[in-house]
Amino acid sequence: MNDLSLITCIVQRGRAEKVVDAALKAGAPGATYYYGRGTGVRQKLGVLSKLIVPEKEIILIVVKDNQVDAVFEAIIKAGKLEKKGQGFAYIHKIDRAIGFLEDYS
């Protein structure tokens, strides 16, 4: 089984459920999300850094390659990722995996 990709999305705390719901509607079989804390941009903003909450939600979604584009676009829209500071998403190709149900439709 090598036709899988992992979509990782990091959003502001409180946004994960909306993003996951959109991914499921776009065909994702499921998702895992958890809380995280990040650094980076916040430290560079000085006084404005108080406006950015460091707590984030990290979403992991494994999809078949033929679903990547639809699910990724749904994530972008639901998470408002086209706007600066709203989050970050990326795709990794999965070389090998075990335990993923091939027929989940």
C-alpha positions as CSV (number, residue, x, y, z in Angstrom):
1,M,0.0,0.0,0.0
2,N,1.9,3.1,-1.2
3,D,-0.9,5.3,-2.5
4,L,-1.3,7.2,0.7
5,S,-0.5,10.8,1.8
6,L,-0.5,12.4,5.2
7,I,-1.9,15.9,5.5
8,T,-0.7,17.8,8.5
9,C,-2.5,21.0,9.5
10,I,-1.7,23.4,12.4
11,V,-4.5,25.8,13.3
12,Q,-5.3,28.2,16.1
13,R,-6.8,26.5,19.2
14,G,-10.5,26.0,18.8
15,R,-10.5,25.6,15.0
16,A,-9.7,21.9,14.6
17,E,-13.2,20.5,14.7
18,K,-14.3,22.8,11.9
19,V,-11.3,21.8,9.8
20,V,-11.8,18.1,10.5
21,D,-15.5,18.3,9.7
22,A,-14.6,19.9,6.3
23,A,-12.0,17.2,5.6
24,L,-14.5,14.4,6.4
25,K,-17.1,16.0,4.1
26,A,-14.4,16.1,1.3
27,G,-13.8,12.4,1.7
28,A,-11.2,11.9,4.4
29,P,-11.7,8.6,6.3
30,G,-10.9,10.2,9.7
31,A,-8.5,12.4,11.5
32,T,-6.4,12.7,14.6
33,Y,-5.9,16.0,16.3
34,Y,-4.1,17.1,19.5
35,Y,-2.9,20.2,21.2
36,G,0.5,21.7,20.7
37,R,2.4,24.9,21.4
38,G,4.6,26.7,18.9
39,T,7.2,29.4,18.7
40,G,8.5,31.5,15.9
41,V,6.5,34.4,14.5
42,R,5.1,35.3,17.9
43,Q,8.6,36.0,19.4
44,K,9.4,38.4,16.5
45,L,6.4,40.6,17.0
46,G,7.4,42.3,20.3
47,V,4.3,44.0,21.9
48,L,2.0,42.5,19.3
49,S,3.0,39.0,20.4
50,K,0.3,39.1,23.1
51,L,-2.3,39.0,20.4
52,I,-1.1,35.5,19.1
53,V,-2.0,32.6,21.3
54,P,0.8,30.1,21.3
55,E,-1.5,27.1,21.8
56,K,-2.3,25.3,18.6
57,E,-4.2,22.3,17.4
58,I,-2.4,19.8,15.1
59,I,-4.4,17.7,12.8
60,L,-3.2,14.6,11.0
61,I,-5.2,13.1,8.2
62,V,-4.2,10.1,6.1
63,V,-5.9,9.9,2.7
64,K,-5.5,8.1,-0.6
65,D,-3.6,10.0,-3.2
66,N,-6.6,10.5,-5.4
67,Q,-8.3,12.4,-2.5
68,V,-5.4,14.7,-1.5
69,D,-6.4,17.7,-3.5
70,A,-10.1,17.7,-2.5
71,V,-9.3,17.2,1.2
72,F,-6.4,19.8,1.2
73,E,-8.6,22.4,-0.5
74,A,-11.4,21.8,2.1
75,I,-8.8,22.2,4.9
76,I,-7.6,25.5,3.4
77,K,-11.1,26.9,3.1
78,A,-12.3,25.7,6.6
79,G,-9.2,26.9,8.4
80,K,-9.0,30.1,6.4
81,L,-5.4,29.3,5.8
82,E,-5.1,31.7,2.9
83,K,-5.1,34.5,5.5
84,K,-1.8,35.2,7.3
85,G,-1.5,33.9,10.8
86,Q,-4.4,31.5,10.6
87,G,-2.4,28.3,10.3
88,F,-0.2,26.1,8.2
89,A,-0.8,22.9,6.2
90,Y,1.5,20.5,4.3
91,I,1.4,17.1,2.6
92,H,3.8,14.2,3.0
93,K,3.9,11.1,0.8
94,I,3.6,7.9,2.9
95,D,6.1,5.2,1.7
96,R,4.8,2.4,3.9
97,A,1.9,2.0,6.4
98,I,0.1,-0.7,8.3
99,G,-3.3,-0.7,9.9
100,F,-4.9,1.7,7.5
101,L,-8.2,0.2,6.1
102,E,-8.1,0.2,2.4
103,D,-11.9,0.1,1.9
104,Y,-13.3,2.6,4.2
105,S,-16.1,3.9,2.0
